Amino acid sequence: MGLSKKQQKVVEQLERRVELCREFMNDWLLFNQVLSSYPNSGVNKAQLENQFLKIKSKLAREHKVLQQSLMDDYTLDGNTMNIISGATSLEAIYSQSEVALKKLQTEWHRAFIAINETLGVIEDKKGRAERGEKVFIVTADMLAGGGKGGGGGGGMAPGTKNLLIAVAVLAVIAVVMYFDIGGIGSMYKSALGMQ
């Protein structure tokens, strides 16, 4: 049994999210690789500093896109970007104490785990969507009020919503008048000449 167009669209959106997350994770690994290479003897420190700045810039751009694309699947904490923004240069990092370096490595590792968890959630959703299961994903259209989501949620047409609100208001008025709650029903009846 093939997927419907709506299901196929969800799969495509999830594939894009997986790609973005994988790319971010690969660059996160490269960030650590460059960071770890700096103290080694015989490395070109100027070249590593340049590569470090480039990967930091790329991670910052990717992080924002990832955050906007993943929406409710985004589980990375703010600490991820604090690592990037706090790491001004390799020379500055390695001029810190041993404790500060260990803390940076621990924070990097926590972020790495969070990235992997996020990737796992998205890959699971993608797999379920490919098998034809209904998978709900939040999209920018949904948040903007477009109501064209990928997961089968969806709002009401404005006319239907207005009709339901009018019926609810009339029902409340009828209940208040019938049960004379707080004397309000008597007041309405006498104002309408119904008593």
DAFEN-V552019 format. One line per field, one symbol per residue. ss: DSSP state (H for helix, E for strand, - for the rest). phi: phi as a letter, one per 40 degrees, with the letter a starting at -180 (. if undefined). A space follows every 50 residues. Layout:
ss: ???
phi: ???
This chain:
ss: ----HHHHHHHHHHHHHHHHHHHHHHHHHHHHHHHHH-------HHHHHH HHHHHHHHHHHHHHHHHHHHHHH-----HHHHHHHH---HHHHH---HHH HHHHHHHHHHHHHHHHHHHHHHHHHHHHHH---------HHHH------- -------HHHHHHHHHHHHHHHHHHHHHH-HHHHHHHHHHH----
phi: .cccccccccdcccccccdcccccccccccdcccdccdcccgcccccccc ccccccccccccdcccccccfcccbccccdccccccccaccccccccccc cccccccdcccccccccccccccccccccccgccbcbcbcdcccgcgbcc bgchbccdcccccccccccccccccccccfcggcccccccccgbc
